[in-house]
Amino acid sequence: MSNHLVIFEDTDFSNFYPLTLNRPSFFLRCGALSLWEKIARKFPGYNVTFSCRPELTGVVTRETKAAVNLIDYKDGDRVVFINGRLRLGEKLAEELRTTNSNRIFVHQKTTAAMIVTGPLSNISGGEIQFTGEGAGSALGVEAEIINGEFEFFSYLWDLIHLNSNEIKADYLDYFCSEKSKKMIRAANVDSSVRILSEENLYIAPDAEICAGCVIDNRKAPVIIDRNAVIGPLSYIEGPCYIGENTQIFRGNIREGCSFGPTCRVGGEVEESIFQGYTNKYHDGFMGHAYLGSWVNLGAMTTNSDLKNNYKEIAVSINGTTIQTGYNKIGCVIGDHTKTGIGTLINTGVNIGFSCNIFGGSLVTSREVPSFSWGDETGYDLYRVDKAIEVAKVSLPRRGVEFTADDDKLFRAIFEITTESR
């Protein structure tokens, strides 16, 4: 008998546009980990597979080396299905690890998770395409339905505002085993660095903290992951996660920030998430923002994250305006988007996939469609072949290959977003 974990993407992926145009929702980052990693780590020894939109199969396979929309299932196996945007608590995780009967856990009309110990009759050749809708009948099993109150990430701004708490939780779960003095000796930490507490700290052995830096971990943890470099005269305030191979250049990094792998970050950043492979080398402010991968911000690019009247901020997704419930929301910027020098971005602006925004003016449109080129005086079409040319240059600069799957995905996103332009 084998234990399987299937992390699935439900039909609300579009709530996270533009970041989920080219990735499943469970690939989004919050805290020190992506959403799928938080789930998978609670199920050690399970065979992890994924269920998502077919066009994302290549992306998920490349990043996880796991099966996608396939499962090596045999009669007698035990399968746990979990919604990839679920905030999975330990109580439910324990129940899913130990229950020996078929159960579906539902929050209102949304499937949170499902445990199957009986036969899966609707699996043919190991193929599985599961979104949680009609969970029992979709899988061909009878199951007890458990209605409960379960928490989900519903929009990108949920991840932004929960990021501080998630960094703290991830630190306690995965990063707090070693004493700070031992870590400082093992890493390359300059003697002039000021670390303000012996608690709340993780420094990977091959990380580097250069002269004149201040690590303010008095109130919350600072996590500096493998091969990260904190450049001279930078200030890092916890809670904060500095991802693998990420470099900070004279940064003023305030609380609540998570930077994924291979980012380049300078200037002031507060309560923001950079998915990975994103550049903000220069001065300028990013606050309460979520930036995708391969974003490049020109010097002095700055966003607003608070209205002058302190009122609730609305964000437009797919042409629909949604009240966020928060009075602090910065911008959302999709993958492969570039801004020119001096770009100013208004509160709550949503900028799509593969845009080129000219600098020197204020971006006030609630939503800038994907593949847009220009500024607020008028956006032209950014041709998909030109966008692909740039990606083929930029990815290898960070040691990443632009594949045939990437080419297909660019063109698919271009078609999907045509009506919005």
C-alpha positions as CSV (number, residue, x, y, z in Angstrom):
1,M,0.0,0.0,0.0
2,S,1.2,3.5,-0.9
3,N,0.3,6.9,0.5
4,H,-0.4,9.6,-2.1
5,L,-0.8,13.3,-1.7
6,V,-2.6,15.1,-4.6
7,I,-2.4,18.9,-4.3
8,F,-5.1,20.4,-6.6
9,E,-5.9,23.7,-8.0
10,D,-9.6,24.6,-7.8
11,T,-11.6,26.9,-10.2
12,D,-10.9,30.1,-8.3
13,F,-7.4,30.4,-9.8
14,S,-8.4,33.5,-11.7
15,N,-8.9,35.4,-8.4
16,F,-5.1,35.6,-8.4
17,Y,-4.6,37.0,-11.8
18,P,-2.2,38.0,-13.3
19,L,0.2,35.8,-11.1
20,T,-1.8,32.7,-12.0
21,L,-1.8,33.2,-15.7
22,N,1.4,31.2,-16.0
23,R,1.4,29.2,-12.7
24,P,-1.1,27.3,-10.6
25,S,-2.3,29.0,-7.5
26,F,-0.5,26.6,-5.2
27,F,2.9,27.9,-6.6
28,L,2.3,31.3,-5.1
29,R,4.6,32.3,-2.2
30,C,3.6,33.3,1.3
31,G,6.1,33.4,4.1
32,A,9.3,31.4,3.5
33,L,7.6,28.7,1.3
34,S,5.2,28.4,-1.6
35,L,1.6,27.2,-0.7
36,W,2.2,23.6,-2.0
37,E,5.4,23.3,0.0
38,K,3.6,24.2,3.2
39,I,1.1,21.4,2.5
40,A,3.6,18.8,1.3
41,R,5.9,19.2,4.4
42,K,3.0,18.0,6.6
43,F,2.9,14.7,4.8
44,P,6.4,13.2,5.0
45,G,6.8,10.0,3.1
46,Y,3.8,10.6,0.8
47,N,4.1,10.4,-3.0
48,V,3.3,14.0,-4.0
49,T,1.5,14.7,-7.3
50,F,-0.4,17.7,-8.6
51,S,-3.6,18.5,-10.5
52,C,-3.9,21.7,-12.4
53,R,-4.8,23.2,-15.8
54,P,-3.3,21.1,-18.6
55,E,-1.4,24.1,-20.1
56,L,0.6,24.4,-16.9
57,T,1.8,20.7,-16.8
58,G,5.2,21.6,-18.2
59,V,5.7,24.4,-15.7
60,V,4.8,22.3,-12.7
61,T,6.8,19.2,-13.9
62,R,10.0,21.3,-14.5
63,E,9.8,23.0,-11.0
64,T,8.8,20.0,-8.9
65,K,10.0,16.9,-10.9
66,A,6.7,15.4,-9.9
67,A,3.8,13.9,-11.8
68,V,1.0,16.3,-13.0
69,N,-2.5,15.2,-13.6
70,L,-1.3,11.6,-13.2
71,I,-1.2,9.3,-10.3
72,D,0.5,5.9,-9.9
73,Y,-2.6,4.5,-8.1
74,K,-3.2,0.9,-7.2
75,D,-6.2,-0.7,-5.4
76,G,-5.6,-0.5,-1.7
77,D,-3.6,2.8,-1.9
78,R,-4.5,5.7,0.3
79,V,-4.9,9.1,-1.3
80,V,-5.2,12.5,0.3
81,F,-6.4,15.4,-1.9
82,I,-5.8,18.9,-0.7
83,N,-6.9,22.2,-2.1
84,G,-3.7,24.1,-2.9
85,R,-4.9,27.4,-1.5
86,L,-6.0,25.9,1.8
87,R,-4.4,27.3,5.0
88,L,-3.9,23.8,6.3
89,G,-3.9,23.6,10.1
90,E,-2.4,20.7,12.1
91,K,-5.7,19.4,13.3
92,L,-7.0,18.7,9.8
93,A,-3.6,17.5,8.6
94,E,-3.5,14.9,11.4
95,E,-7.0,13.8,10.5
96,L,-6.0,13.4,6.9
97,R,-2.9,11.4,7.9
98,T,-4.7,9.0,10.1
99,T,-8.4,8.6,8.9
100,N,-9.2,5.2,7.4
101,S,-12.5,6.0,5.8
102,N,-13.5,8.1,2.8
103,R,-14.2,11.7,3.8
104,I,-14.7,15.0,2.0
105,F,-14.0,18.2,4.0
106,V,-16.1,21.1,2.7
107,H,-16.2,24.8,3.6
108,Q,-19.5,26.2,2.3
109,K,-19.3,24.9,-1.3
110,T,-15.6,24.7,-1.6
111,T,-13.7,21.4,-1.2
112,A,-10.9,21.8,1.3
113,A,-9.6,18.2,1.3
114,M,-10.6,14.6,0.7
115,I,-9.3,11.3,2.0
116,V,-9.9,8.2,-0.1
117,T,-9.1,4.8,1.4
118,G,-11.5,2.9,-0.9
119,P,-11.0,2.3,-4.7
120,L,-10.9,5.2,-7.2
121,S,-13.1,3.9,-9.9
122,N,-12.8,7.0,-12.1
123,I,-9.1,6.8,-12.6
124,S,-8.1,5.6,-16.1
125,G,-4.5,4.9,-16.8
126,G,-3.5,7.0,-13.8
127,E,-4.9,10.1,-15.4
128,I,-6.6,12.6,-13.0
129,Q,-8.0,16.1,-13.5
130,F,-9.4,17.2,-10.2
131,T,-10.6,20.7,-9.1
132,G,-12.6,19.7,-6.0
133,E,-16.0,20.2,-7.7
134,G,-18.4,17.2,-7.2
135,A,-15.5,15.6,-5.3
136,G,-17.1,12.2,-4.6
137,S,-18.7,11.6,-8.0
138,A,-15.7,13.0,-9.8
139,L,-13.5,10.3,-8.3
140,G,-16.1,7.6,-8.3
141,V,-16.2,7.1,-4.5
142,E,-18.8,7.4,-1.8
143,A,-17.6,9.5,1.1
144,E,-18.8,11.1,4.3
145,I,-19.1,14.9,3.9
146,I,-17.7,16.9,6.8
147,N,-18.8,20.5,6.8
148,G,-16.5,22.8,8.6
149,E,-14.8,26.2,8.9
150,F,-11.6,26.1,6.9
151,E,-9.3,29.0,5.9
152,F,-8.3,29.7,2.3
153,F,-6.1,32.2,0.5
154,S,-8.7,33.9,-1.7
155,Y,-6.9,36.7,-3.4
156,L,-3.3,38.0,-3.7
157,W,-3.9,40.6,-1.0
158,D,-4.6,37.8,1.4
159,L,-1.1,36.5,0.9
160,I,0.3,40.0,1.3
161,H,-1.4,40.7,4.6
162,L,-0.8,37.2,6.0
163,N,2.8,37.2,5.0
164,S,4.2,38.3,8.3
165,N,2.3,35.6,10.2
166,E,3.4,33.0,7.7
167,I,7.1,33.9,8.0
168,K,6.8,33.5,11.8
169,A,5.1,30.1,11.4
170,D,7.5,28.8,8.8
171,Y,10.4,29.9,11.0
172,L,9.1,28.0,14.0
173,D,8.3,24.9,11.9
174,Y,11.5,24.7,9.8
175,F,14.2,27.2,10.6
176,C,14.7,27.6,14.4
177,S,16.8,24.6,15.4
178,E,20.2,26.1,15.6
179,K,21.7,28.7,18.0
180,S,22.4,32.1,16.4
181,K,26.1,32.2,17.5
182,K,26.8,28.9,15.8
183,M,25.1,30.1,12.6
184,I,27.0,33.4,12.6
185,R,30.3,31.5,12.9
186,A,29.3,29.1,10.1
187,A,28.2,31.9,7.7
188,N,30.2,34.7,6.2
189,V,29.2,37.5,8.6
190,D,31.3,40.7,8.8
191,S,32.5,41.7,12.2
192,S,30.8,45.1,11.9
193,V,27.3,43.6,11.4
194,R,24.8,44.3,14.1
195,I,22.4,41.5,14.9
196,L,20.0,42.9,17.5
197,S,18.9,39.6,19.1
198,E,20.2,36.1,19.7
199,E,16.6,34.8,19.0
200,N,14.5,34.9,15.8
201,L,17.4,34.2,13.4
202,Y,18.3,31.7,10.7
203,I,21.4,32.2,8.5
204,A,22.3,29.5,6.1
205,P,25.9,28.4,6.3
206,D,26.8,29.7,2.8
207,A,25.0,33.1,3.2
208,E,26.9,36.3,3.5
209,I,26.2,39.5,5.5
210,C,28.5,42.3,4.5
211,A,29.9,45.3,6.4
212,G,27.7,47.8,8.2
213,C,24.4,45.8,8.0
214,V,21.8,45.8,10.7
215,I,19.6,42.7,11.3
216,D,16.6,43.8,13.5
217,N,15.2,40.5,14.7
218,R,14.1,41.7,18.1
219,K,10.4,41.3,17.5
220,A,10.2,38.7,14.7
221,P,12.4,36.3,12.8
222,V,14.8,37.0,10.0
223,I,15.5,34.0,7.7
224,I,18.5,34.3,5.3
225,D,18.5,31.3,3.1
226,R,21.2,29.5,1.1
227,N,23.7,31.6,-0.8
228,A,21.9,34.8,-0.1
229,V,24.0,38.0,0.1
230,I,23.1,41.0,2.3
231,G,25.1,43.8,0.8
232,P,26.9,46.6,2.8
233,L,24.8,49.1,4.8
234,S,21.5,47.2,4.5
235,Y,18.8,47.1,7.1
236,I,16.7,44.0,7.5
237,E,13.7,44.1,9.8
238,G,11.8,40.9,10.8
239,P,9.7,39.2,10.0
240,C,11.5,38.7,6.8
241,Y,12.5,35.9,4.4
242,I,15.5,36.4,2.1
243,G,15.4,33.6,-0.5
244,E,18.0,31.4,-1.9
245,N,20.6,33.2,-4.1
246,T,18.9,36.6,-3.5
247,Q,21.0,39.7,-3.1
248,I,20.2,42.9,-1.2
249,F,21.9,46.1,-2.3
250,R,21.9,48.8,0.4
251,G,18.3,47.8,1.1
252,N,15.9,49.2,3.7
253,I,13.9,46.1,4.1
254,R,11.1,46.6,6.5
255,E,8.8,44.1,8.2
256,G,6.7,41.5,6.3
257,C,8.8,40.9,3.2
258,S,9.4,37.7,1.4
259,F,11.8,37.5,-1.5
260,G,12.0,34.2,-3.5
261,P,15.0,32.8,-5.2
262,T,17.5,34.9,-7.2
263,C,16.0,38.3,-6.6
264,R,18.0,41.5,-6.7
265,V,16.6,44.1,-4.2
266,G,17.5,47.6,-3.3
267,G,15.8,50.7,-1.9
268,E,12.8,50.5,0.5
269,V,10.5,47.6,0.6
270,E,7.7,47.0,3.1
271,E,5.2,44.0,3.5
272,S,5.7,42.8,0.0
273,I,6.3,39.5,-1.8
274,F,8.6,38.9,-4.7
275,Q,7.9,35.5,-6.3
276,G,11.4,35.0,-7.5
277,Y,13.9,36.1,-10.2
278,T,12.8,39.7,-9.9
279,N,15.0,42.8,-10.0
280,K,14.5,46.0,-7.9
281,Y,18.2,47.1,-7.8
282,H,17.6,50.8,-7.3
283,D,16.0,53.3,-5.0
284,G,12.3,53.6,-4.9
285,F,9.5,52.3,-2.6
286,M,7.5,49.1,-2.9
287,G,4.9,48.6,-0.2
288,H,2.1,46.0,0.3
289,A,2.9,44.7,-3.2
290,Y,3.0,41.3,-4.9
291,L,5.5,41.0,-7.8
292,G,5.7,37.9,-10.0
293,S,8.9,36.5,-11.5
294,W,11.2,38.1,-14.1
295,V,9.9,41.6,-13.2
296,N,12.4,44.4,-13.7
297,L,11.8,47.8,-12.0
298,G,13.5,50.8,-13.4
299,A,15.3,53.2,-11.0
300,M,13.0,55.1,-8.7
301,T,9.9,53.0,-9.5
302,T,7.6,53.7,-6.6
303,N,4.1,52.6,-5.6
304,S,1.5,54.1,-3.3
305,D,-0.1,51.7,-0.8
306,L,-2.4,54.1,1.2
307,K,-5.0,56.5,0.0
308,N,-4.8,60.1,1.4
309,N,-8.3,59.5,2.9
310,Y,-7.3,56.2,4.4
311,K,-10.4,54.5,2.8
312,E,-10.7,50.8,1.7
313,I,-8.8,50.0,-1.5
314,A,-10.5,48.3,-4.5
315,V,-8.6,46.2,-7.0
316,S,-9.7,45.2,-10.5
317,I,-9.2,41.6,-11.6
318,N,-10.4,40.6,-15.1
319,G,-12.3,43.8,-15.4
320,T,-14.2,43.3,-12.1
321,T,-13.7,45.7,-9.3
322,I,-13.4,44.0,-5.9
323,Q,-13.3,45.7,-2.5
324,T,-10.3,44.2,-0.7
325,G,-11.3,45.0,2.9
326,Y,-7.9,46.6,3.5
327,N,-6.8,50.3,3.5
328,K,-3.2,49.3,2.6
329,I,-2.7,47.6,-0.8
330,G,0.1,48.5,-3.2
331,C,0.4,47.1,-6.7
332,V,0.3,43.7,-8.3
333,I,2.7,43.1,-11.1
334,G,2.6,40.1,-13.4
335,D,5.6,38.1,-14.6
336,H,8.0,39.5,-17.2
337,T,6.7,43.0,-16.8
338,K,9.2,45.9,-16.9
339,T,8.9,49.5,-15.7
340,G,11.0,52.5,-16.9
341,I,12.9,54.9,-14.7
342,G,10.8,57.1,-12.6
343,T,7.6,55.1,-12.9
344,L,5.0,55.9,-10.2
345,I,2.2,53.4,-9.5
346,N,-1.1,54.4,-7.9
347,T,-2.7,52.6,-5.0
348,G,-4.2,49.1,-5.8
349,V,-3.0,49.0,-9.5
350,N,-3.0,45.6,-11.2
351,I,-0.4,45.3,-14.0
352,G,-0.6,42.2,-16.2
353,F,1.8,39.7,-17.7
354,S,4.6,40.9,-19.9
355,C,4.0,44.6,-20.0
356,N,6.4,47.5,-20.7
357,I,5.4,50.6,-18.6
358,F,7.2,53.8,-19.6
359,G,8.6,55.9,-16.8
360,G,8.0,59.5,-15.8
361,S,4.3,59.4,-15.2
362,L,1.7,58.1,-12.7
363,V,0.0,54.8,-13.5
364,T,-3.6,55.3,-12.5
365,S,-5.5,52.7,-14.4
366,R,-6.9,50.1,-12.0
367,E,-5.9,47.3,-14.4
368,V,-3.2,47.4,-17.1
369,P,-3.9,44.5,-19.5
370,S,-1.3,41.9,-20.2
371,F,1.0,42.5,-23.2
372,S,0.6,46.3,-22.9
373,W,3.3,48.8,-24.0
374,G,3.2,52.5,-23.1
375,D,2.0,54.8,-20.4
376,E,-1.2,56.4,-19.2
377,T,-1.4,58.5,-22.4
378,G,-2.1,55.3,-24.2
379,Y,-1.1,51.6,-24.2
380,D,-0.2,49.8,-27.4
381,L,0.0,46.1,-28.0
382,Y,3.2,44.4,-27.0
383,R,3.6,41.8,-29.7
384,V,4.0,38.3,-28.3
385,D,7.0,37.4,-30.5
386,K,8.8,40.5,-29.2
387,A,8.0,39.5,-25.6
388,I,9.3,36.0,-26.2
389,E,12.6,37.4,-27.7
390,V,13.2,39.4,-24.5
391,A,12.4,36.4,-22.3
392,K,14.9,34.3,-24.3
393,V,17.5,36.8,-23.4
394,S,16.6,37.5,-19.7
395,L,16.1,33.9,-18.5
396,P,19.6,32.6,-19.4
397,R,21.1,35.6,-17.6
398,R,20.0,33.8,-14.4
399,G,20.9,30.3,-15.6
400,V,17.3,29.4,-16.6
401,E,16.5,27.9,-20.0
402,F,13.5,29.3,-22.0
403,T,11.8,26.1,-23.2
404,A,9.3,25.1,-25.8
405,D,6.7,24.9,-23.0
406,D,7.5,28.5,-22.0
407,D,7.0,29.6,-25.7
408,K,3.6,27.8,-25.8
409,L,2.6,29.3,-22.5
410,F,3.4,32.9,-23.6
411,R,1.3,32.4,-26.7
412,A,-1.5,30.8,-24.8
413,I,-1.6,33.7,-22.3
414,F,-1.6,36.2,-25.2
415,E,-4.7,34.5,-26.6
416,I,-6.4,34.2,-23.2
417,T,-5.9,37.9,-22.5
418,T,-6.9,39.2,-25.9
419,E,-10.4,40.4,-24.9
420,S,-9.0,42.5,-22.0
421,R,-6.9,44.7,-24.3
